[in-house]
Amino acid sequence: MEYRQLGYSGLKVSALSFGAGTFGGGNEFFKAWGSSDVAEATRLVDLCLDAGVNLFDVANIYSTGLAEEILGKAIEGRRDKVLISTKATFKMGDGPNDLGSSRYHVIQQCDASLKRLGTDYIDIYHMHGFDATTPIEETLDTLNTLMHQGKVRYIACSNFSGWHLMKSLAISDRYGWARYVAHQVYYSLVGREYEWELMPLGLDQKVSSLIWSPLGWGRLTGKIRRGHPLPETSRLHKTADYGPQVDDEYLYTVVDALEAVAKETGKTVPQVALNWLLQRPTVASVIMGARNEEQLKQNLAAAEWNLTAKQVAKLDKASAVQPVYPYWHQWQFAERNPLPVPQVK
């Protein structure tokens, strides 16, 4: 397993990490992802550790805390061998202060996560989304305090816009507070908007990306193919609807290219899709989910080889889209605004 530096920090994380959103299945949304109990979760953690994975990602909202509880039990007795990433911001109750990034909510949720995980500290603590009603200074001061208390070791954000992240970094710099070292983002071969602004920002400010839903909400598992409609009973009908819509013809064009490369390499479609992400700028770790041992073993194998430059170019071309304004306009001046990845012409 390759280990990569996490942003502007000294922390090294495995190129593939495990997403524990499949633990618990506490409601219909998360049942669609998976419902691993403690025994199965422990076995999945075993397989990850054997393969060199050191980062395990979860969130307070996953099955309303149940995923954190199960992860805590699955790593019991080996806390020193793992890095834990968890998150707060989204709604955790019916009260007016049971959501957001206020000092009140962040402290409350950090303490609750520590208790559920059965640990004294969180390695990487994310703000799961941007809270526009709480002053950024309040959020960052709170996170900085949690770090000084030893409850949190590094801070990160998730699902921020470019200006959300840049303003946060500027405020941290102004007051000498801890900076976000990573940004957990949606990025896949059928969702490349991350490249338009957030990737160049990450490169400039040394903020690594941690990738969630790398298989495009289940669309790149190899089960969706041109001319082969999914059975009505497939769970992919439900999970794909949770994410952004993808035009059918565009999806089939990307999948066609994935299948061609998979045939060339002797790998599976999801392995190719994951490996493509591992070669992108700013990517520190790709968070993979797995509902069972076989699926996990297949995903872990994606880090054992590399696509060729020609194969990457084929996938780039198939998945490229014309960006929205102002990015398409900025690309006209590309010789003075170098971009980190090849773009559609």
C-alpha positions as CSV (number, residue, x, y, z in Angstrom):
1,M,0.0,0.0,0.0
2,E,1.2,3.5,-0.9
3,Y,1.1,6.2,1.8
4,R,0.6,9.8,0.9
5,Q,1.1,13.0,2.8
6,L,-2.1,14.7,3.9
7,G,-2.0,18.3,2.7
8,Y,0.2,20.7,4.5
9,S,0.8,18.3,7.4
10,G,3.2,15.5,8.4
11,L,0.5,12.8,8.5
12,K,0.7,9.9,6.0
13,V,-2.5,8.2,4.9
14,S,-3.0,5.1,2.8
15,A,-3.9,5.7,-0.8
16,L,-7.1,3.7,-0.3
17,S,-9.1,4.2,2.9
18,F,-12.2,2.5,4.2
19,G,-15.6,4.2,4.4
20,A,-17.7,2.9,7.3
21,G,-21.0,4.3,6.0
22,T,-21.9,0.6,5.3
23,F,-21.9,-0.2,9.0
24,G,-25.2,-0.4,10.9
25,G,-27.8,0.3,8.2
26,G,-29.8,2.2,10.8
27,N,-32.4,3.6,8.3
28,E,-33.5,3.1,4.7
29,F,-30.9,5.5,3.3
30,F,-28.0,3.6,4.9
31,K,-29.5,0.2,4.4
32,A,-29.1,0.9,0.7
33,W,-25.4,1.3,1.4
34,G,-25.0,-1.7,3.6
35,S,-25.7,-3.0,7.1
36,S,-22.6,-4.7,8.5
37,D,-22.8,-5.7,12.1
38,V,-19.9,-5.8,14.5
39,A,-18.7,-9.2,13.5
40,E,-18.7,-8.4,9.8
41,A,-17.2,-4.9,10.4
42,T,-14.4,-6.5,12.4
43,R,-13.6,-8.8,9.5
44,L,-13.6,-6.0,7.0
45,V,-11.3,-4.0,9.2
46,D,-9.0,-7.0,9.5
47,L,-8.8,-7.3,5.7
48,C,-8.0,-3.6,5.4
49,L,-5.2,-3.7,8.0
50,D,-3.7,-6.7,6.3
51,A,-3.6,-4.8,3.1
52,G,-2.0,-1.8,4.7
53,V,-5.0,0.5,4.9
54,N,-4.6,2.9,7.9
55,L,-7.5,5.4,7.5
56,F,-11.1,4.6,8.4
57,D,-13.7,7.2,7.6
58,V,-17.1,7.6,9.2
59,A,-19.5,10.4,10.3
60,N,-21.8,11.1,13.2
61,I,-24.8,11.1,10.9
62,Y,-24.2,7.7,9.4
63,S,-27.0,5.6,10.8
64,T,-27.4,8.3,13.5
65,G,-24.2,7.3,15.3
66,L,-24.5,3.6,14.9
67,A,-21.7,3.4,12.3
68,E,-19.3,5.1,14.7
69,E,-20.3,2.7,17.5
70,I,-19.7,-0.3,15.3
71,L,-16.4,1.0,14.0
72,G,-15.3,1.7,17.5
73,K,-16.0,-1.9,18.5
74,A,-14.3,-3.2,15.3
75,I,-11.0,-1.5,16.1
76,E,-11.1,-2.2,19.8
77,G,-7.6,-3.1,21.1
78,R,-5.8,-1.8,18.0
79,R,-6.5,2.0,18.2
80,D,-2.8,2.7,17.7
81,K,-2.9,1.0,14.3
82,V,-5.6,3.1,12.7
83,L,-6.4,6.7,11.8
84,I,-10.0,7.7,12.4
85,S,-11.8,10.4,10.3
86,T,-15.2,11.5,11.4
87,K,-17.5,14.5,10.8
88,A,-20.1,16.8,12.2
89,T,-22.4,19.6,10.9
90,F,-25.5,17.9,9.7
91,K,-28.7,17.5,11.7
92,M,-28.5,15.2,14.7
93,G,-31.7,16.1,16.5
94,D,-34.9,18.2,16.5
95,G,-33.6,21.1,18.5
96,P,-32.5,24.4,16.9
97,N,-28.9,23.8,17.9
98,D,-28.7,20.2,16.8
99,L,-27.0,21.0,13.5
100,G,-24.4,23.3,12.1
101,S,-20.9,24.3,12.9
102,S,-21.5,26.5,15.9
103,R,-19.3,26.2,19.0
104,Y,-22.2,24.6,20.9
105,H,-22.9,21.9,18.2
106,V,-19.3,21.1,17.3
107,I,-18.2,20.6,20.9
108,Q,-21.3,18.5,21.7
109,Q,-20.9,16.3,18.6
110,C,-17.1,15.9,19.0
111,D,-17.6,14.6,22.6
112,A,-20.5,12.3,21.4
113,S,-18.3,10.9,18.6
114,L,-15.4,10.2,21.0
115,K,-17.8,8.3,23.2
116,R,-19.3,6.2,20.4
117,L,-15.9,5.5,18.9
118,G,-14.5,4.5,22.3
119,T,-11.4,6.7,21.9
120,D,-9.8,9.7,23.4
121,Y,-9.0,11.5,20.2
122,I,-10.0,11.8,16.6
123,D,-7.2,11.9,14.0
124,I,-9.0,13.9,11.3
125,Y,-12.2,15.9,12.2
126,H,-14.3,17.2,9.3
127,M,-16.9,19.9,9.1
128,H,-19.2,17.8,6.9
129,G,-20.7,20.8,5.1
130,F,-20.5,24.6,5.2
131,D,-22.7,26.4,7.7
132,A,-23.4,29.8,6.3
133,T,-25.1,31.1,9.5
134,T,-22.2,30.5,11.9
135,P,-19.2,32.9,11.7
136,I,-16.3,31.1,10.2
137,E,-14.2,32.5,13.0
138,E,-16.3,30.7,15.6
139,T,-16.0,27.4,13.9
140,L,-12.3,27.6,13.4
141,D,-11.6,28.9,16.9
142,T,-13.6,25.9,18.3
143,L,-11.7,23.4,16.2
144,N,-8.4,25.0,17.2
145,T,-9.4,24.6,20.8
146,L,-10.3,21.0,20.4
147,M,-6.9,20.4,18.9
148,H,-5.2,22.1,21.9
149,Q,-7.3,19.9,24.2
150,G,-6.0,16.8,22.4
151,K,-9.4,15.7,21.3
152,V,-8.6,16.3,17.6
153,R,-5.3,16.0,15.8
154,Y,-6.0,17.4,12.3
155,I,-9.0,19.3,10.9
156,A,-10.6,19.0,7.5
157,C,-13.7,20.1,5.6
158,S,-16.1,18.4,3.2
159,N,-18.4,19.6,0.4
160,F,-17.2,23.2,0.6
161,S,-17.3,25.6,-2.4
162,G,-14.0,27.2,-3.4
163,W,-14.7,30.5,-1.6
164,H,-15.8,28.6,1.6
165,L,-12.5,26.8,1.7
166,M,-10.3,29.8,0.7
167,K,-12.0,32.1,3.2
168,S,-11.5,29.5,6.0
169,L,-7.8,29.2,5.2
170,A,-7.4,32.9,5.2
171,I,-9.0,33.3,8.6
172,S,-6.8,30.5,10.0
173,D,-3.8,32.2,8.7
174,R,-4.9,35.6,10.1
175,Y,-5.2,34.3,13.6
176,G,-2.6,31.6,13.6
177,W,-5.1,28.8,14.0
178,A,-4.9,25.3,12.6
179,R,-5.7,25.1,8.9
180,Y,-7.8,22.5,7.1
181,V,-5.3,20.0,5.7
182,A,-7.8,18.1,3.6
183,H,-11.1,18.5,1.8
184,Q,-13.4,15.4,1.4
185,V,-15.1,15.7,-2.0
186,Y,-17.2,13.9,-4.5
187,Y,-15.1,13.0,-7.5
188,S,-15.4,10.3,-10.1
189,L,-15.2,9.6,-13.8
190,V,-18.8,10.7,-14.1
191,G,-18.4,13.6,-11.7
192,R,-15.4,15.7,-12.6
193,E,-16.5,19.1,-11.4
194,Y,-14.0,19.0,-8.6
195,E,-11.3,19.7,-11.2
196,W,-12.8,23.1,-12.2
197,E,-11.9,25.1,-9.1
198,L,-11.4,23.0,-6.0
199,M,-8.5,21.0,-7.4
200,P,-6.4,24.1,-8.5
201,L,-7.2,25.6,-5.1
202,G,-6.0,22.4,-3.4
203,L,-2.8,22.4,-5.3
204,D,-2.1,26.1,-4.6
205,Q,-3.0,25.9,-0.9
206,K,-1.7,22.4,-0.2
207,V,-5.0,21.0,0.8
208,S,-5.3,17.3,-0.1
209,S,-8.5,15.7,-1.3
210,L,-10.1,12.6,0.2
211,I,-12.5,11.2,-2.3
212,W,-16.0,10.0,-1.5
213,S,-18.3,8.0,-3.8
214,P,-15.5,7.3,-6.3
215,L,-17.7,4.9,-8.3
216,G,-20.3,7.6,-9.1
217,W,-23.0,6.5,-6.7
218,G,-22.7,2.9,-7.8
219,R,-22.8,3.8,-11.6
220,L,-19.3,2.5,-12.2
221,T,-19.5,-0.9,-10.5
222,G,-19.7,-2.6,-13.8
223,K,-23.3,-3.5,-13.4
224,I,-24.6,-0.7,-15.6
225,R,-23.6,-1.3,-19.3
226,R,-24.8,-0.2,-22.7
227,G,-27.6,-2.5,-23.9
228,H,-27.9,-4.3,-20.5
229,P,-30.6,-2.5,-18.4
230,L,-30.5,-3.1,-14.7
231,P,-33.2,-5.5,-13.2
232,E,-36.0,-3.6,-11.5
233,T,-34.9,-5.1,-8.2
234,S,-31.3,-3.8,-8.3
235,R,-30.3,-1.6,-5.4
236,L,-28.5,0.7,-7.8
237,H,-31.8,2.2,-8.8
238,K,-32.1,3.6,-5.3
239,T,-28.5,4.5,-4.6
240,A,-28.0,6.3,-7.9
241,D,-31.0,8.5,-7.2
242,Y,-29.4,9.9,-4.1
243,G,-26.6,11.5,-6.1
244,P,-26.5,13.9,-9.0
245,Q,-28.2,12.8,-12.2
246,V,-26.0,11.6,-15.0
247,D,-27.1,11.6,-18.7
248,D,-27.5,8.0,-19.9
249,E,-25.5,8.5,-23.1
250,Y,-22.6,10.2,-21.3
251,L,-22.6,7.3,-18.7
252,Y,-22.5,4.7,-21.4
253,T,-19.7,6.5,-23.2
254,V,-17.6,6.5,-19.9
255,V,-18.5,2.8,-19.2
256,D,-17.6,1.8,-22.7
257,A,-14.1,3.3,-22.2
258,L,-13.8,1.7,-18.7
259,E,-14.7,-1.7,-20.2
260,A,-12.2,-1.3,-23.0
261,V,-9.4,-0.5,-20.5
262,A,-10.5,-3.2,-18.1
263,K,-10.2,-5.7,-21.0
264,E,-6.7,-4.4,-21.8
265,T,-5.5,-4.6,-18.2
266,G,-7.3,-7.7,-17.1
267,K,-8.9,-5.7,-14.3
268,T,-12.5,-5.0,-13.4
269,V,-14.4,-1.8,-14.2
270,P,-14.5,-0.5,-10.6
271,Q,-10.7,-1.3,-10.2
272,V,-10.0,0.8,-13.3
273,A,-12.2,3.6,-12.1
274,L,-10.5,3.7,-8.7
275,N,-7.0,3.5,-10.2
276,W,-7.8,6.5,-12.4
277,L,-8.6,8.5,-9.3
278,L,-5.4,7.4,-7.6
279,Q,-3.4,9.1,-10.3
280,R,-5.2,12.5,-10.1
281,P,-3.5,15.6,-8.6
282,T,-4.2,16.4,-4.9
283,V,-5.7,13.0,-4.2
284,A,-4.3,11.7,-0.9
285,S,-6.8,8.8,-0.4
286,V,-9.8,7.3,-2.2
287,I,-12.5,6.2,0.3
288,M,-13.9,2.9,-0.8
289,G,-17.0,1.3,0.7
290,A,-17.7,-2.5,0.8
291,R,-20.7,-4.4,1.9
292,N,-18.9,-7.8,2.0
293,E,-15.4,-9.3,2.0
294,E,-15.3,-10.1,-1.7
295,Q,-16.2,-6.6,-2.7
296,L,-13.6,-5.2,-0.3
297,K,-10.9,-7.5,-1.7
298,Q,-11.7,-6.5,-5.3
299,N,-11.5,-2.8,-4.3
300,L,-8.2,-3.2,-2.4
301,A,-6.6,-4.7,-5.5
302,A,-7.1,-1.4,-7.3
303,A,-4.0,0.0,-5.6
304,E,-1.7,-2.8,-6.7
305,W,-1.0,-1.5,-10.2
306,N,-1.2,1.6,-12.4
307,L,-2.9,2.6,-15.6
308,T,-0.6,3.7,-18.5
309,A,-0.6,7.3,-19.7
310,K,-2.5,6.2,-22.8
311,Q,-5.2,4.4,-20.8
312,V,-5.6,7.5,-18.6
313,A,-5.9,9.7,-21.7
314,K,-8.6,7.4,-23.0
315,L,-10.6,7.7,-19.8
316,D,-10.0,11.4,-19.7
317,K,-11.4,11.9,-23.2
318,A,-14.5,9.7,-22.6
319,S,-15.4,11.5,-19.4
320,A,-14.6,15.1,-20.3
321,V,-17.4,17.6,-20.3
322,Q,-17.6,21.3,-21.1
323,P,-17.6,23.2,-17.7
324,V,-20.0,25.9,-16.6
325,Y,-19.0,29.6,-16.6
326,P,-16.6,31.1,-15.7
327,Y,-14.4,28.0,-16.1
328,W,-14.9,27.5,-19.8
329,H,-14.0,31.2,-20.3
330,Q,-10.9,30.9,-18.2
331,W,-9.7,27.9,-20.2
332,Q,-9.3,30.2,-23.2
333,F,-6.3,31.7,-21.4
334,A,-4.9,28.4,-20.4
335,E,-1.3,29.3,-21.3
336,R,-1.4,31.8,-18.4
337,N,-3.7,29.7,-16.2
338,P,-2.2,26.3,-16.3
339,L,-4.6,23.6,-15.3
340,P,-3.7,20.4,-13.4
341,V,-5.4,17.9,-15.7
342,P,-6.2,17.7,-19.5
343,Q,-9.5,19.3,-20.4
344,V,-12.1,18.9,-23.1
345,K,-11.4,20.9,-26.3
